[in-house]
Amino acid sequence: MDDYLIQRKQLIADDRALRIDHTAQRKIPDEEHQADKILGHIRSSEAESVWSATQPMKQLHGSQQLFPGMEFLTARETIVGTKLFDILSKMPKGGLLHAHHAAMVRVDVLLRLALSQPAVHIRVPAVLSLATIGTVLPEFRGLPRAEWTTHPSITDQRYAPDTWVPIQNARSNFSHALSGPEGFDRWFTNTMTINPSEAYGTHNTTGEIWKKFQSTFIAAQGLIFFEPISTEYIRELFDASIEDGISYVEIRMAFHQKYMTGADGERNVPHRVWLQLYDRVLEEVKADMKQQGREDEFVGSRIIYSILRIITPEEIEWYLEDCIAMKQEFPHLISGFDLVGHEDTLLPLIYYAEPLLRFVERQKELGIEIPFMFHAGETLGDGTVADMNLYDAILLGTKRIGHGFSLIKHPKLMQICREKDICVEERNTGMAPFGSLYIMRVQSLAQRLTGSMPMHPLPAVMNQGVHVALCSDDPAVFGNMGLTFDFYQVFVASEVKSLATLHELVWDSIRYSALDCEEKESAFGKLERRWNIFVRYILDTYGAEG
Amino acid sequence: MDDYLIQRKQLIADDRALRIDHTAQRKIPDEEHQADKILGHIRSSEAESVWSATQPMKQLHGSQQLFPGMEFLTARETIVGTKLFDILSKMPKGGLLHAHHAAMVRVDVLLRLALSQPAVHIRVPAVLSLATIGTVLPEFRGLPRAEWTTHPSITDQRYAPDTWVPIQNARSNFSHALSGPEGFDRWFTNTMTINPSEAYGTHNTTGEIWKKFQSTFIAAQGLIFFEPISTEYIRELFDASIEDGISYVEIRMAFHQKYMTGADGERNVPHRVWLQLYDRVLEEVKADMKQQGREDEFVGSRIIYSILRIITPEEIEWYLEDCIAMKQEFPHLISGFDLVGHEDTLLPLIYYAEPLLRFVERQKELGIEIPFMFHAGETLGDGTVADMNLYDAILLGTKRIGHGFSLIKHPKLMQICREKDICVEERNTGMAPFGSLYIMRVQSLAQRLTGSMPMHPLPAVMNQGVHVALCSDDPAVFGNMGLTFDFYQVFVASEVKSLATLHELVWDSIRYSALDCEEKESAFGKLERRWNIFVRYILDTYGAEG
């Protein structure tokens, strides 16, 4: 029996040898060991007190037992109330490497920004009433001064469909039958987000949820791409990330539209001005942080040039050239290239292989580097086009893989990820419908990939030695702002994940970023200081629970 | 670009090199190639015509799009109506290597058997009424002649709780308010099975569904372990398997109870008589098949001696000795040993390691072989006791792994499975709540492991070169009789699975069985003949669709 126990210990060690928390060379300080013990205790005790008790479930079916890996949108409130969540909200998160620009700011904040701009108007294709409010989608636009209107309302029977109404008027005069201004706010929120009954009920297939998901982007677009709002929006994006302990963000920005609407209401602001604007806000935020003595909390931001996978190989040429031009003008901002959109129904990478291979050649000639950061394998399919994207992403030399939900089915590709050090950007909370089954968001943000956390492939992929960067992806749509939810899910879903695992995930998020060596060194130094403060916080606040 | 396409082809081949349909040395005949094309066409066309159309969903939420990998219990009716299901129902399935004796016969058949025995009585702890019918569970027993009663009803207000009523009376006089005899049949069915609203609604956590699952076994026990019914039950088990194209069954029989109730109503029939009875029925069925000229359709059956993982290490000693005694008396029947029950809450393998190691030694001394066929890793947990069972199952030398749902998280263990040729018994249809996410039943029969098929780890495990035997597990409880549903799910869930994949799964089910070399050769010969007939059937019936 003694022999058996020795063999057993060895087998477990061998099996876990590829895990990041085992390959890390770091010597764990005593204080962190103590803090880890405390976290472990809290995890066990909350598993009992919070998740085992049968509680009425508000949103869905009659009653249902809550568990930490259940559908994110349903469990959200309960998660936020736990000690573990409180602790992890204080943890320095490192970098956020996969997040879409258009879904990064809380909807109530976006509404506030919109209401602050008198140029912003709204229109709907039909008078808004109890009968139409569930289906009619609004359009927003910052209009030139000459086109501003004084129309009073979009809920009045006299409203002529598709005419512009100042958003302030539309809100103030929102009909009583639809609950007045508060009703407006609620409707605005509903058009921009996905709620549990939609995610798990009415839109509960991959295709349906994608439709709703796209509609949220379309509705937000007229606001986010109005220059005065855009500036504030980016500032909010940085502020909210910093608030959650994120010190670096790599944003996938859609350059599909060639122009943004300027403050004068004219749609003529080109990509280079977008980047100037981004750069300016970034520098302002950095200066602010410095002034506040919080330099450790923010190291910067980069942009991944992204376009929708719906264009032709001919059309992509313009964007690839544009991407190169932007990289040449803003070498410190443009750090990658990606194709985005629903992989199951849009065009596969192989369709663009020729121009993309030429793009790589062009970069060599010009002596610049814009690594691919492809979305790939965000699907439940086996051998479908979306699944096959993984082969092309890797052959084209992708530096990271967006989601890679189906990667677990590909032993050779996982081996290549290990050998070439390709990192997977994983959502593991967010929404089941898009979500994954590893952990709540490892799910692919826009598909009904996994119903709940413990089914997500994340633990399996991590155990096979593939490095992972946790991501919020499209937080505004699902309300999973920041990365605290993701780290929470990773930690509660496993008995073998420790504070050391979280540490490696945080450090990996800088390691696999587009920062250069020097910047990384500096970022690690800052992280180290903050990590020590975090460990101290756990000991000081929850020391009695160890 | 040409280079790229060559590299791509090679990469895909390398990635799939471990798959059973790639490692198989078999030369695929032209006819099978044609049949495979036909199946592929039908899969695509039914993906469109059956699964893409939005249809009202009868049992659950308002409306929901059907898809082949959705919750099994909901999609069942639609699956049965497809051409693909029709074809696969004709396919020779080889062996069924993981199925529990107590959940193998359709509930209506079990009811017919019970009604045919005048000794069978029923009792309930409270008068059955509209108020109690949803919660009260019946108990059944074959009584000694002297204890037979003439009580008329269990729904009459004068019924004294817990008194025995002949089952015939209970059914005939079932109250009109509860729909009379038909209502009795429905109630009987409900107590023995799990329906979609229970599986996905009210009992939708692992713990809850296990409770309901156990209650179905408790209710059935008094019937299945009454000798006159038991005999017919085993005959039905063989007949139904043969009907589905299964030619060999390895049954996990629970020997937890030391005695069965005999025809005389006395509970004194020991294990050796159970096996005599099993053997007799087996020989009768074989003789029947021979007489009908259908010898190719049935090669035999074996038993895996199973006990519940709730006893102490002291108590297990008696069973291990009993198992050895049974093996010595019935060497052609007893072919393995297993511990069964909900892994997440019952005792782990490590708890029994000492007596199990001695059991192995004892076998060596006696020159007999009773391989372990352990249930392990039937869990969503990561590092939980159920997940850790995988280490012990493998260290103890298990020949196969029951379910191994969490195996995908363990790279070293998958490597050992490849090297030591350990096969995984996978459920992939059945019920999501227990089910798996590989494919509908690969799920672990008694847990809410996976909501729908494409999330099951089966494709991932198979792609990593681990051999899999598809299993029905507890078909009576969920209505997934036979293996046709499982093969259906495997085939529709993937674009890269072909008739050759199914062929390898079928052949593996004999390869990894407890049959000896000679028996396997003979079984393969029979399978080969039937496979050719099956291929011919596809060409003849659906040739026009190729």
Interface residues (C-beta under 8 A of the other chain):
Chain A: M1 Y4 Q7 R8 L11 I12 D14 D15 A17 L18 H61 G62 S63 Q64 Q65 F67 G69 G201 T202 N204 T205 G207 E208 I350 A353 E354 L357 L380 G381 D382 G383 T384 D387 Y391 D392 I394 L395 I408 K409 H410 P411 K412 L413 L437 L449 T450 G451 S452 P454 M455 P457 P459 A460 N463 Q464 G465 A493 S494 E495 V496 K497
Chain B: M1 Y4 Q7 R8 L11 I12 D14 D15 A17 L18 H61 G62 S63 Q64 Q65 F67 G69 G201 T202 N204 T205 G207 E208 I350 A353 E354 L357 L380 G381 D382 G383 T384 D387 Y391 D392 I394 L395 I408 K409 H410 P411 K412 L413 L437 L449 T450 G451 S452 P454 M455 P457 P459 A460 N463 Q464 G465 A493 S494 E495 V496 K497
